[in-house]
């Protein structure tokens, strides 16, 4: 993998901009207000972060352009999901996201060799989907994505299926201060929620010993089968805060039951 290339995916890496702390704060305010130009500037200002990450995969023998594209997808996901209220540096949050995106790609690419044109179609579809969702606050249909990038809906479905990779429920999505957020925390269980352990075991007395907010989170998560993201949106706090409150509540409940 030639990491000493000056131009990667048409980007001159020798001329990448560097954002100051003040510029980052200002751009994020504009991003949260829906400014697409600010988002593009923030992406460009953090491409050096992607370059530093893909150097870790120099022994993979993968095409550097492919890894850069995948890393950029991870960067965009990090920008769209970053919570400035957590008082964590953006790079601290973004690096694991970029690494995770690249690792999933490598795992999939090692198992099944997917053509470059098929991967390009999939990446374009992913970008089009994310852009549409931000703009319209809803996910686009396959037909709308097909119209946006100019390919048939069948080709999009085939391309997206080709790059899918298995993900463990225990894969960490985000880690802050040793408190990891896992894939399983993002998944709701509506099929089995009636048989969930919270309802199987009598925990009414343990629930009474929780604060109002912790009790509400447990009810939403285990009685209604909602994801942590859905709970965070409903009660108006960050997903990381929901994770911490949930784990603390379960710990207190277990301690009571063992007493």
C-alpha positions as CSV (number, residue, x, y, z in Angstrom):
1,X,0.0,0.0,0.0
2,X,1.6,3.2,-1.2
3,X,1.0,5.6,1.6
4,X,3.5,8.1,0.2
5,X,1.2,9.0,-2.6
6,X,0.6,12.8,-2.9
7,X,-2.9,12.3,-4.5
8,X,-5.4,9.9,-3.0
9,X,-8.9,9.6,-4.6
10,X,-8.2,13.0,-6.3
11,X,-7.3,14.7,-3.1
12,X,-3.9,16.4,-2.8
13,X,-2.8,15.2,0.6
14,X,0.1,17.7,0.6
15,X,-2.4,20.6,0.7
16,X,-5.0,19.4,3.2
17,X,-6.2,22.3,5.4
18,X,-5.7,22.3,9.2
19,X,-8.5,23.7,11.3
20,X,-7.9,25.7,14.5
21,X,-9.9,25.0,17.6
22,X,-12.0,28.1,17.1
23,X,-12.7,27.1,13.5
24,X,-13.9,23.6,14.6
25,X,-16.3,25.0,17.1
26,X,-17.7,27.5,14.7
27,X,-18.1,24.9,11.9
28,X,-19.8,22.5,14.3
29,X,-22.3,25.2,15.2
30,X,-23.1,25.7,11.5
31,X,-23.3,21.9,11.0
32,X,-25.8,21.5,13.7
33,X,-27.8,24.3,12.0
34,X,-27.9,22.3,8.8
35,X,-25.1,24.1,6.9
36,X,-23.8,21.6,4.3
37,X,-20.9,23.8,3.3
38,X,-19.7,23.9,6.9
39,X,-19.9,20.1,6.9
40,X,-17.8,19.8,3.8
41,X,-15.2,22.2,5.2
42,X,-15.1,20.1,8.5
43,X,-14.7,16.9,6.5
44,X,-11.8,18.4,4.5
45,X,-10.2,19.8,7.7
46,X,-10.1,16.3,9.2
47,X,-8.9,14.3,6.2
48,X,-5.4,14.2,7.8
49,X,-7.1,12.2,10.6
50,X,-8.1,9.6,8.0
51,X,-4.6,9.5,6.6
52,X,-3.1,8.9,10.0
53,X,-5.5,6.0,10.6
54,X,-5.0,4.2,7.3
55,X,-1.2,4.2,8.0
56,X,-2.0,1.6,10.7
57,X,-3.2,-0.7,7.9
58,X,-0.1,-0.5,5.8
59,X,0.5,-4.2,6.0
60,X,-3.0,-5.1,4.6
61,X,-1.9,-4.8,0.9
62,X,-5.2,-3.1,0.2
63,X,-5.5,-0.2,-2.3
64,X,-4.9,3.0,-0.5
65,X,-7.6,4.8,-2.4
66,X,-10.1,2.2,-1.2
67,X,-9.0,2.5,2.4
68,X,-9.2,6.3,2.2
69,X,-12.7,6.2,0.9
70,X,-13.8,3.8,3.7
71,X,-12.0,6.0,6.2
72,X,-13.9,9.0,4.9
73,X,-17.2,7.2,5.4
74,X,-16.2,6.6,9.1
75,X,-15.2,10.2,9.4
76,X,-18.6,11.4,8.1
77,X,-20.4,9.1,10.5
78,X,-18.4,10.5,13.3
79,X,-19.2,14.0,12.4
80,X,-22.9,13.3,12.1
81,X,-23.1,11.5,15.5
82,X,-20.6,13.5,17.6
83,X,-22.0,15.0,20.8
84,X,-20.2,18.2,21.7
85,X,-21.7,18.2,25.2
86,X,-19.6,15.2,26.2
87,X,-16.5,17.4,26.5
88,X,-14.5,14.9,24.4
89,X,-12.1,15.8,21.6
90,X,-13.6,15.1,18.2
91,X,-10.5,13.0,17.2
92,X,-10.9,10.9,20.3
93,X,-14.4,10.0,19.1
94,X,-13.6,9.8,15.4
95,X,-10.6,7.6,15.4
96,X,-12.4,4.4,16.7
97,X,-15.2,5.1,14.2
98,X,-12.8,5.3,11.3
99,X,-10.8,2.2,12.5
100,X,-14.0,0.3,12.9
101,X,-15.2,1.2,9.4
102,X,-11.9,0.1,7.8
103,X,-11.8,-3.1,9.8
104,X,-15.3,-4.1,8.7
105,X,-14.3,-3.4,5.1
106,X,-11.1,-5.5,5.4
107,X,-13.0,-8.4,7.1
108,X,-15.5,-8.4,4.3
109,X,-13.0,-7.9,1.5
110,X,-10.8,-10.7,2.7
111,X,-13.7,-13.1,2.7
112,X,-15.2,-12.2,-0.7
113,X,-13.4,-10.2,-3.3
114,X,-15.8,-7.5,-4.5
115,X,-15.1,-5.6,-7.7
116,X,-13.9,-2.0,-7.5
117,X,-16.9,-0.8,-9.6
118,X,-19.4,-2.6,-7.3
119,X,-17.8,-1.1,-4.2
120,X,-17.9,2.4,-5.7
121,X,-21.6,2.0,-6.4
122,X,-22.2,0.9,-2.8
123,X,-20.1,3.9,-1.4
124,X,-22.1,6.3,-3.6
125,X,-25.3,4.8,-2.4
126,X,-24.3,5.1,1.2
127,X,-23.3,8.7,0.8
128,X,-26.5,9.5,-1.1
129,X,-28.6,7.9,1.6
130,X,-26.9,9.8,4.4
131,X,-27.1,13.1,2.6
132,X,-30.8,12.6,1.8
133,X,-31.6,11.6,5.4
134,X,-29.9,14.7,6.8
135,X,-31.8,16.9,4.3
136,X,-35.3,15.4,4.5
137,X,-35.1,13.9,8.1
138,X,-36.2,10.5,6.7
139,X,-34.5,7.6,4.9
140,X,-34.8,7.5,1.1
141,X,-36.2,4.7,-0.9
142,X,-34.1,2.5,-3.1
143,X,-35.7,4.3,-6.1
144,X,-34.7,7.7,-4.8
145,X,-31.1,6.6,-4.2
146,X,-31.0,5.1,-7.7
147,X,-32.3,8.4,-9.2
148,X,-29.7,10.4,-7.2
149,X,-26.6,8.4,-8.3
150,X,-27.9,7.4,-11.7
151,X,-27.9,3.6,-11.5
152,X,-30.6,0.9,-11.5
153,X,-32.2,-0.1,-8.2
154,X,-31.2,-3.7,-8.8
155,X,-27.5,-2.7,-9.1
156,X,-27.7,-0.7,-5.8
157,X,-29.2,-3.7,-3.9
158,X,-26.6,-6.0,-5.4
159,X,-23.8,-3.6,-4.5
160,X,-25.0,-3.1,-0.9
161,X,-25.4,-6.8,-0.4
162,X,-21.9,-7.4,-1.7
163,X,-20.2,-5.2,0.9
164,X,-22.1,-6.3,3.9
165,X,-20.1,-7.9,6.7
166,X,-21.1,-9.7,9.9
167,X,-20.8,-7.7,13.0
168,X,-20.6,-9.1,16.5
169,X,-23.1,-7.9,19.1
170,X,-20.1,-7.3,21.3
171,X,-18.2,-5.0,18.9
172,X,-17.6,-1.7,20.6
173,X,-19.3,1.3,18.9
174,X,-17.9,4.0,21.1
175,X,-15.7,4.1,24.2
176,X,-15.4,7.0,26.6
177,X,-13.4,6.8,29.8
178,X,-13.5,3.0,29.8
179,X,-17.3,2.9,29.5
180,X,-17.9,1.1,26.2
181,X,-21.0,1.3,24.1
182,X,-21.6,-2.0,22.2
183,X,-23.7,-3.0,19.1
184,X,-26.1,-4.9,21.3
185,X,-26.9,-1.6,23.1
186,X,-28.1,-0.2,19.8
187,X,-30.5,-3.0,19.0
188,X,-34.1,-3.1,20.2
189,X,-35.8,-6.4,21.1
190,X,-39.4,-6.0,20.1
191,X,-40.0,-9.7,19.3
192,X,-38.9,-11.0,22.7
193,X,-39.7,-8.1,24.9
194,X,-42.6,-9.8,26.6
195,X,-40.2,-12.6,27.6
196,X,-37.5,-10.2,28.7
197,X,-35.7,-11.0,32.0
198,X,-37.0,-7.8,33.5
199,X,-40.6,-9.1,33.2
200,X,-39.7,-12.8,33.9
201,X,-38.2,-12.0,37.3
202,X,-40.1,-10.0,39.9
203,X,-38.1,-6.8,40.2
204,X,-40.8,-4.4,41.4
205,X,-39.1,-3.8,44.7
206,X,-35.7,-3.3,43.1
207,X,-37.3,-0.8,40.6
208,X,-38.7,1.2,43.5
209,X,-35.2,1.9,44.7
210,X,-34.2,3.6,41.5
211,X,-34.4,7.3,40.8
212,X,-37.2,8.5,38.5
213,X,-35.0,8.9,35.5
214,X,-33.2,5.6,36.0
215,X,-36.5,3.8,36.4
216,X,-37.9,5.5,33.3
217,X,-34.8,4.4,31.3
218,X,-35.1,0.8,32.5
219,X,-38.8,0.7,31.5
220,X,-38.1,2.1,28.1
221,X,-35.2,-0.2,27.4
222,X,-36.5,-3.5,28.8
223,X,-40.3,-3.2,28.9
224,X,-40.7,-1.3,25.6
225,X,-37.7,-2.7,23.8
226,X,-36.3,0.7,22.7
227,X,-32.7,1.3,21.7
228,X,-30.4,3.6,23.7
229,X,-30.6,6.1,20.9
230,X,-34.4,6.1,21.0
231,X,-34.3,6.5,24.8
232,X,-31.8,9.4,24.5
233,X,-34.0,11.2,22.0
234,X,-37.2,10.7,24.1
235,X,-35.8,12.0,27.4
236,X,-33.4,14.6,26.0
237,X,-30.0,13.4,27.0
238,X,-27.0,11.9,25.1
239,X,-26.8,8.2,24.3
240,X,-23.6,7.9,26.3
241,X,-25.5,9.3,29.4
242,X,-28.3,6.8,28.8
243,X,-25.7,4.0,28.7
244,X,-24.1,5.1,32.0
245,X,-27.5,5.5,33.8
246,X,-28.7,2.2,32.5
247,X,-25.6,0.3,33.7
248,X,-25.7,2.1,37.1
249,X,-29.4,1.2,37.5
250,X,-28.9,-2.5,36.6
251,X,-25.9,-2.6,39.0
252,X,-28.1,-1.2,41.8
253,X,-30.9,-3.6,41.0
254,X,-28.6,-6.6,41.0
255,X,-27.1,-5.6,44.3
256,X,-30.5,-5.4,45.9
257,X,-31.5,-8.8,44.5
258,X,-28.4,-10.4,45.9
259,X,-28.8,-8.9,49.3
